[in-house]
Amino acid sequence: MTPEFNTIAWIFCSVLVSLAFLMNLIRIFKGPSLSDRIVSIDLVAAILMVVFMATGVIQNNEFLLSVALAIAIVVFFATVALAKYMNDKEDLK
């Protein structure tokens, strides 16, 4: 593959990831329900992990891969905590 193709592909993918990120930020603030917001936060975190992993691979930086793993762990526990909160909130009704 030519370097020009790689550059164009990188720019195209960056634009798509940025659009996905922005659309999910809108869903976080406009989401009609708490569950929609939680799913959107999970997706934003997944997008950030992809960005960190891609940058880490391109720059040959192992630290960024560790950051992506840390984000995954924190988001998992946050999702579990929010699900427990939503379940307890429904039990009170």
N, CA, C and O atoms as a GROMACS GRO file, in nm:
protein
  372
    1MET      N    1   0.083  -0.118   0.000
    1MET     CA    2   0.000   0.000   0.000
    1MET      C    3   0.088   0.125   0.000
    1MET      O    4   0.196   0.127   0.058
    2THR      N    5   0.039   0.224  -0.065
    2THR     CA    6   0.116   0.347  -0.074
    2THR      C    7   0.096   0.432   0.051
    2THR      O    8  -0.007   0.421   0.118
    3PRO      N    9   0.194   0.516   0.083
    3PRO     CA   10   0.179   0.604   0.200
    3PRO      C   11   0.060   0.699   0.188
    3PRO      O   12  -0.003   0.734   0.288
    4GLU      N   13   0.028   0.741   0.064
    4GLU     CA   14  -0.086   0.830   0.047
    4GLU      C   15  -0.217   0.761   0.085
    4GLU      O   16  -0.304   0.821   0.147
    5PHE      N   17  -0.229   0.633   0.047
    5PHE     CA   18  -0.348   0.557   0.082
    5PHE      C   19  -0.360   0.543   0.233
    5PHE      O   20  -0.469   0.557   0.288
    6ASN      N   21  -0.250   0.514   0.300
    6ASN     CA   22  -0.251   0.501   0.446
    6ASN      C   23  -0.294   0.631   0.512
    6ASN      O   24  -0.370   0.629   0.609
    7THR      N   25  -0.246   0.743   0.461
    7THR     CA   26  -0.283   0.872   0.518
    7THR      C   27  -0.431   0.900   0.497
    7THR      O   28  -0.499   0.946   0.589
    8ILE      N   29  -0.480   0.873   0.378
    8ILE     CA   30  -0.621   0.895   0.349
    8ILE      C   31  -0.708   0.803   0.435
    8ILE      O   32  -0.811   0.846   0.488
    9ALA      N   33  -0.668   0.678   0.448
    9ALA     CA   34  -0.744   0.584   0.530
    9ALA      C   35  -0.744   0.628   0.676
    9ALA      O   36  -0.847   0.618   0.744
   10TRP      N   37  -0.631   0.676   0.726
   10TRP     CA   38  -0.621   0.722   0.865
   10TRP      C   39  -0.712   0.843   0.887
   10TRP      O   40  -0.781   0.850   0.989
   11ILE      N   41  -0.714   0.936   0.794
   11ILE     CA   42  -0.799   1.054   0.807
   11ILE      C   43  -0.946   1.015   0.802
   11ILE      O   44  -1.027   1.066   0.880
   12PHE      N   45  -0.983   0.925   0.711
   12PHE     CA   46  -1.121   0.880   0.697
   12PHE      C   47  -1.168   0.812   0.825
   12PHE      O   48  -1.278   0.839   0.874
   13CYS      N   49  -1.086   0.724   0.879
   13CYS     CA   50  -1.122   0.654   1.003
   13CYS      C   51  -1.131   0.752   1.120
   13CYS      O   52  -1.218   0.737   1.207
   14SER      N   53  -1.043   0.849   1.124
   14SER     CA   54  -1.046   0.949   1.232
   14SER      C   55  -1.174   1.031   1.228
   14SER      O   56  -1.232   1.061   1.332
   15VAL      N   57  -1.217   1.066   1.108
   15VAL     CA   58  -1.342   1.142   1.093
   15VAL      C   59  -1.460   1.058   1.139
   15VAL      O   60  -1.548   1.108   1.209
   16LEU      N   61  -1.465   0.931   1.100
   16LEU     CA   62  -1.575   0.844   1.141
   16LEU      C   63  -1.579   0.823   1.291
   16LEU      O   64  -1.686   0.826   1.352
   17VAL      N   65  -1.464   0.803   1.352
   17VAL     CA   66  -1.458   0.785   1.498
   17VAL      C   67  -1.501   0.914   1.568
   17VAL      O   68  -1.570   0.910   1.669
   18SER      N   69  -1.459   1.028   1.515
   18SER     CA   70  -1.498   1.156   1.575
   18SER      C   71  -1.649   1.177   1.565
   18SER      O   72  -1.711   1.224   1.661
   19LEU      N   73  -1.708   1.144   1.452
   19LEU     CA   74  -1.852   1.156   1.438
   19LEU      C   75  -1.927   1.064   1.534
   19LEU      O   76  -2.026   1.105   1.594
   20ALA      N   77  -1.879   0.943   1.549
   20ALA     CA   78  -1.942   0.850   1.644
   20ALA      C   79  -1.932   0.904   1.786
   20ALA      O   80  -2.027   0.894   1.864
   21PHE      N   81  -1.817   0.961   1.818
   21PHE     CA   82  -1.796   1.018   1.951
   21PHE      C   83  -1.893   1.134   1.975
   21PHE      O   84  -1.955   1.142   2.081
   22LEU      N   85  -1.906   1.223   1.880
   22LEU     CA   86  -1.994   1.339   1.894
   22LEU      C   87  -2.141   1.297   1.902
   22LEU      O   88  -2.217   1.352   1.982
   23MET      N   89  -2.182   1.201   1.821
   23MET     CA   90  -2.321   1.156   1.826
   23MET      C   91  -2.354   1.094   1.961
   23MET      O   92  -2.465   1.110   2.011
   24ASN      N   93  -2.258   1.024   2.020
   24ASN     CA   94  -2.283   0.965   2.151
   24ASN      C   95  -2.282   1.069   2.261
   24ASN      O   96  -2.354   1.054   2.359
   25LEU      N   97  -2.203   1.174   2.246
   25LEU     CA   98  -2.208   1.282   2.344
   25LEU      C   99  -2.346   1.350   2.342
   25LEU      O  100  -2.399   1.386   2.446
   26ILE      N  101  -2.402   1.365   2.223
   26ILE     CA  102  -2.537   1.421   2.213
   26ILE      C  103  -2.636   1.329   2.282
   26ILE      O  104  -2.726   1.377   2.352
   27ARG      N  105  -2.623   1.198   2.263
   27ARG     CA  106  -2.713   1.103   2.326
   27ARG      C  107  -2.698   1.105   2.478
   27ARG      O  108  -2.796   1.083   2.550
   28ILE      N  109  -2.579   1.131   2.528
   28ILE     CA  110  -2.559   1.137   2.673
   28ILE      C  111  -2.640   1.254   2.731
   28ILE      O  112  -2.704   1.239   2.836
   29PHE      N  113  -2.638   1.368   2.665
   29PHE     CA  114  -2.706   1.485   2.719
   29PHE      C  115  -2.855   1.489   2.686
   29PHE      O  116  -2.932   1.548   2.762
   30LYS      N  117  -2.898   1.428   2.575
   30LYS     CA  118  -3.037   1.431   2.534
   30LYS      C  119  -3.112   1.302   2.562
   30LYS      O  120  -3.233   1.296   2.544
   31GLY      N  121  -3.042   1.200   2.607
   31GLY     CA  122  -3.104   1.069   2.621
   31GLY      C  123  -3.235   1.073   2.697
   31GLY      O  124  -3.244   1.136   2.803
   32PRO      N  125  -3.337   1.007   2.645
   32PRO     CA  126  -3.466   1.014   2.713
   32PRO      C  127  -3.469   0.938   2.846
   32PRO      O  128  -3.551   0.969   2.933
   33SER      N  129  -3.383   0.843   2.862
   33SER     CA  130  -3.384   0.766   2.988
   33SER      C  131  -3.242   0.745   3.038
   33SER      O  132  -3.144   0.766   2.966
   34LEU      N  133  -3.234   0.703   3.162
   34LEU     CA  134  -3.104   0.678   3.222
   34LEU      C  135  -3.033   0.562   3.154
   34LEU      O  136  -2.911   0.565   3.138
   35SER      N  137  -3.107   0.460   3.114
   35SER     CA  138  -3.044   0.345   3.048
   35SER      C  139  -2.982   0.384   2.913
   35SER      O  140  -2.878   0.332   2.876
   36ASP      N  141  -3.047   0.476   2.840
   36ASP     CA  142  -2.989   0.525   2.715
   36ASP      C  143  -2.858   0.597   2.741
   36ASP      O  144  -2.761   0.581   2.666
   37ARG      N  145  -2.855   0.674   2.846
   37ARG     CA  146  -2.732   0.747   2.880
   37ARG      C  147  -2.620   0.652   2.921
   37ARG      O  148  -2.504   0.674   2.886
   38ILE      N  149  -2.654   0.548   2.995
   38ILE     CA  150  -2.552   0.451   3.037
   38ILE      C  151  -2.493   0.378   2.917
   38ILE      O  152  -2.371   0.361   2.909
   39VAL      N  153  -2.577   0.336   2.826
   39VAL     CA  154  -2.528   0.268   2.705
   39VAL      C  155  -2.439   0.362   2.624
   39VAL      O  156  -2.337   0.320   2.571
   40SER      N  157  -2.479   0.487   2.616
   40SER     CA  158  -2.400   0.585   2.540
   40SER      C  159  -2.266   0.611   2.606
   40SER      O  160  -2.165   0.626   2.538
   41ILE      N  161  -2.263   0.617   2.738
   41ILE     CA  162  -2.136   0.635   2.809
   41ILE      C  163  -2.045   0.515   2.785
   41ILE      O  164  -1.924   0.531   2.766
   42ASP      N  165  -2.102   0.395   2.786
   42ASP     CA  166  -2.022   0.275   2.756
   42ASP      C  167  -1.964   0.282   2.615
   42ASP      O  168  -1.849   0.244   2.594
   43LEU      N  169  -2.042   0.328   2.521
   43LEU     CA  170  -1.994   0.337   2.383
   43LEU      C  171  -1.887   0.444   2.368
   43LEU      O  172  -1.791   0.425   2.293
   44VAL      N  173  -1.902   0.556   2.438
   44VAL     CA  174  -1.798   0.660   2.435
   44VAL      C  175  -1.668   0.604   2.494
   44VAL      O  176  -1.560   0.630   2.441
   45ALA      N  177  -1.679   0.529   2.601
   45ALA     CA  178  -1.560   0.468   2.660
   45ALA      C  179  -1.496   0.368   2.563
   45ALA      O  180  -1.373   0.361   2.553
   46ALA      N  181  -1.578   0.292   2.492
   46ALA     CA  182  -1.524   0.198   2.393
   46ALA      C  183  -1.453   0.272   2.281
   46ALA      O  184  -1.348   0.228   2.234
   47ILE      N  185  -1.510   0.384   2.238
   47ILE     CA  186  -1.446   0.464   2.133
   47ILE      C  187  -1.312   0.518   2.182
   47ILE      O  188  -1.214   0.516   2.109
   48LEU      N  189  -1.309   0.567   2.307
   48LEU     CA  190  -1.182   0.615   2.363
   48LEU      C  191  -1.079   0.503   2.373
   48LEU      O  192  -0.960   0.525   2.348
   49MET      N  193  -1.124   0.383   2.408
   49MET     CA  194  -1.030   0.270   2.414
   49MET      C  195  -0.973   0.240   2.277
   49MET      O  196  -0.854   0.211   2.264
   50VAL      N  197  -1.057   0.245   2.174
   50VAL     CA  198  -1.009   0.221   2.038
   50VAL      C  199  -0.907   0.326   1.998
   50VAL      O  200  -0.805   0.294   1.936
   51VAL      N  201  -0.934   0.451   2.032
   51VAL     CA  202  -0.840   0.558   2.000
   51VAL      C  203  -0.707   0.536   2.071
   51VAL      O  204  -0.601   0.549   2.010
   52PHE      N  205  -0.712   0.504   2.199
   52PHE     CA  206  -0.587   0.479   2.273
   52PHE      C  207  -0.512   0.358   2.218
   52PHE      O  208  -0.390   0.362   2.204
   53MET      N  209  -0.585   0.251   2.185
   53MET     CA  210  -0.518   0.132   2.133
   53MET      C  211  -0.457   0.157   1.996
   53MET      O  212  -0.344   0.115   1.969
   54ALA      N  213  -0.530   0.224   1.908
   54ALA     CA  214  -0.476   0.253   1.775
   54ALA      C  215  -0.354   0.343   1.783
   54ALA      O  216  -0.254   0.321   1.715
   55THR      N  217  -0.362   0.445   1.867
   55THR     CA  218  -0.248   0.534   1.883
   55THR      C  219  -0.130   0.460   1.944
   55THR      O  220  -0.015   0.483   1.904
   56GLY      N  221  -0.156   0.372   2.039
   56GLY     CA  222  -0.048   0.294   2.101
   56GLY      C  223   0.021   0.201   2.002
   56GLY      O  224   0.143   0.185   2.006
   57VAL      N  225  -0.058   0.141   1.915
   57VAL     CA  226   0.001   0.051   1.814
   57VAL      C  227   0.081   0.130   1.712
   57VAL      O  228   0.192   0.090   1.674
   58ILE      N  229   0.026   0.242   1.668
   58ILE     CA  230   0.095   0.322   1.567
   58ILE      C  231   0.225   0.379   1.621
   58ILE      O  232   0.327   0.379   1.553
   59GLN      N  233   0.221   0.429   1.746
   59GLN     CA  234   0.341   0.490   1.805
   59GLN      C  235   0.430   0.390   1.878
   59GLN      O  236   0.534   0.426   1.932
   60ASN      N  237   0.388   0.264   1.879
   60ASN     CA  238   0.462   0.159   1.949
   60ASN      C  239   0.481   0.196   2.096
   60ASN      O  240   0.592   0.188   2.150
   61ASN      N  241   0.372   0.236   2.159
   61ASN     CA  242   0.372   0.280   2.297
   61ASN      C  243   0.283   0.187   2.378
   61ASN      O  244   0.160   0.190   2.364
   62GLU      N  245   0.343   0.105   2.463
   62GLU     CA  246   0.269   0.008   2.541
   62GLU      C  247   0.188   0.072   2.652
   62GLU      O  248   0.090   0.015   2.698
   63PHE      N  249   0.228   0.191   2.696
   63PHE     CA  250   0.157   0.259   2.804
   63PHE      C  251   0.013   0.291   2.763
   63PHE      O  252  -0.078   0.280   2.845
   64LEU      N  253  -0.008   0.330   2.639
   64LEU     CA  254  -0.143   0.364   2.593
   64LEU      C  255  -0.234   0.241   2.592
   64LEU      O  256  -0.355   0.253   2.612
   65LEU      N  257  -0.176   0.124   2.569
   65LEU     CA  258  -0.256   0.002   2.575
   65LEU      C  259  -0.298  -0.027   2.720
   65LEU      O  260  -0.408  -0.076   2.744
   66SER      N  261  -0.211   0.005   2.814
   66SER     CA  262  -0.246  -0.011   2.956
   66SER      C  263  -0.354   0.089   2.997
   66SER      O  264  -0.442   0.056   3.077
   67VAL      N  265  -0.349   0.209   2.942
   67VAL     CA  266  -0.453   0.308   2.969
   67VAL      C  267  -0.587   0.258   2.918
   67VAL      O  268  -0.689   0.273   2.986
   68ALA      N  269  -0.589   0.201   2.800
   68ALA     CA  270  -0.714   0.146   2.744
   68ALA      C  271  -0.769   0.035   2.833
   68ALA      O  272  -0.890   0.025   2.854
   69LEU      N  273  -0.681  -0.049   2.885
   69LEU     CA  274  -0.725  -0.156   2.974
   69LEU      C  275  -0.781  -0.099   3.104
   69LEU      O  276  -0.882  -0.148   3.154
   70ALA      N  277  -0.718   0.004   3.157
   70ALA     CA  278  -0.768   0.068   3.280
   70ALA      C  279  -0.906   0.131   3.256
   70ALA      O  280  -0.993   0.122   3.342
   71ILE      N  281  -0.924   0.194   3.141
   71ILE     CA  282  -1.054   0.251   3.108
   71ILE      C  283  -1.160   0.140   3.103
   71ILE      O  284  -1.271   0.159   3.153
   72ALA      N  285  -1.127   0.028   3.044
   72ALA     CA  286  -1.222  -0.083   3.033
   72ALA      C  287  -1.263  -0.133   3.172
   72ALA      O  288  -1.380  -0.161   3.195
   73ILE      N  289  -1.168  -0.145   3.262
   73ILE     CA  290  -1.199  -0.194   3.396
   73ILE      C  291  -1.288  -0.095   3.471
   73ILE      O  292  -1.386  -0.134   3.533
   74VAL      N  293  -1.254   0.033   3.465
   74VAL     CA  294  -1.332   0.135   3.535
   74VAL      C  295  -1.474   0.143   3.480
   74VAL      O  296  -1.570   0.152   3.556
   75VAL      N  297  -1.487   0.139   3.348
   75VAL     CA  298  -1.620   0.149   3.287
   75VAL      C  299  -1.703   0.025   3.320
   75VAL      O  300  -1.824   0.036   3.341
   76PHE      N  301  -1.641  -0.090   3.326
   76PHE     CA  302  -1.715  -0.211   3.363
   76PHE      C  303  -1.774  -0.198   3.503
   76PHE      O  304  -1.892  -0.223   3.524
   77PHE      N  305  -1.691  -0.157   3.599
   77PHE     CA  306  -1.741  -0.143   3.735
   77PHE      C  307  -1.844  -0.031   3.747
   77PHE      O  308  -1.938  -0.043   3.825
   78ALA      N  309  -1.827   0.076   3.672
   78ALA     CA  310  -1.926   0.184   3.674
   78ALA      C  311  -2.059   0.136   3.617
   78ALA      O  312  -2.165   0.171   3.669
   79THR      N  313  -2.055   0.057   3.512
   79THR     CA  314  -2.178   0.004   3.453
   79THR      C  315  -2.249  -0.089   3.550
   79THR      O  316  -2.372  -0.085   3.563
   80VAL      N  317  -2.174  -0.173   3.617
   80VAL     CA  318  -2.234  -0.263   3.716
   80VAL      C  319  -2.297  -0.183   3.830
   80VAL      O  320  -2.407  -0.215   3.874
   81ALA      N  321  -2.228  -0.080   3.876
   81ALA     CA  322  -2.282   0.003   3.985
   81ALA      C  323  -2.409   0.076   3.941
   81ALA      O  324  -2.506   0.082   4.017
   82LEU      N  325  -2.409   0.130   3.820
   82LEU     CA  326  -2.528   0.200   3.772
   82LEU      C  327  -2.644   0.104   3.750
   82LEU      O  328  -2.760   0.139   3.774
   83ALA      N  329  -2.615  -0.017   3.705
   83ALA     CA  330  -2.722  -0.117   3.688
   83ALA      C  331  -2.782  -0.154   3.824
   83ALA      O  332  -2.903  -0.171   3.836
   84LYS      N  333  -2.697  -0.166   3.924
   84LYS     CA  334  -2.746  -0.194   4.060
   84LYS      C  335  -2.831  -0.078   4.110
   84LYS      O  336  -2.936  -0.099   4.172
   85TYR      N  337  -2.787   0.044   4.084
   85TYR     CA  338  -2.864   0.162   4.124
   85TYR      C  339  -3.000   0.164   4.055
   85TYR      O  340  -3.102   0.192   4.119
   86MET      N  341  -3.002   0.135   3.926
   86MET     CA  342  -3.130   0.134   3.853
   86MET      C  343  -3.222   0.025   3.905
   86MET      O  344  -3.343   0.045   3.914
   87ASN      N  345  -3.165  -0.091   3.939
   87ASN     CA  346  -3.244  -0.201   3.991
   87ASN      C  347  -3.303  -0.166   4.127
   87ASN      O  348  -3.420  -0.192   4.153
   88ASP      N  349  -3.222  -0.106   4.214
   88ASP     CA  350  -3.270  -0.065   4.345
   88ASP      C  351  -3.375   0.045   4.334
   88ASP      O  352  -3.470   0.048   4.412
   89LYS      N  353  -3.357   0.134   4.238
   89LYS     CA  354  -3.452   0.242   4.218
   89LYS      C  355  -3.588   0.189   4.173
   89LYS      O  356  -3.692   0.242   4.214
   90GLU      N  357  -3.588   0.084   4.090
   90GLU     CA  358  -3.713   0.023   4.046
   90GLU      C  359  -3.780  -0.054   4.159
   90GLU      O  360  -3.903  -0.060   4.165
   91ASP      N  361  -3.700  -0.113   4.250
   91ASP     CA  362  -3.757  -0.188   4.362
   91ASP      C  363  -3.829  -0.096   4.460
   91ASP      O  364  -3.922  -0.139   4.528
   92LEU      N  365  -3.788   0.030   4.467
   92LEU     CA  366  -3.851   0.124   4.558
   92LEU      C  367  -3.988   0.169   4.510
   92LEU      O  368  -4.069   0.216   4.590
   93LYS      N  369  -4.014   0.156   4.382
   93LYS     CA  370  -4.143   0.203   4.327
   93LYS      C  371  -4.256   0.112   4.364
   93LYS      O  372  -4.370   0.137   4.325
   0.00000   0.00000   0.00000
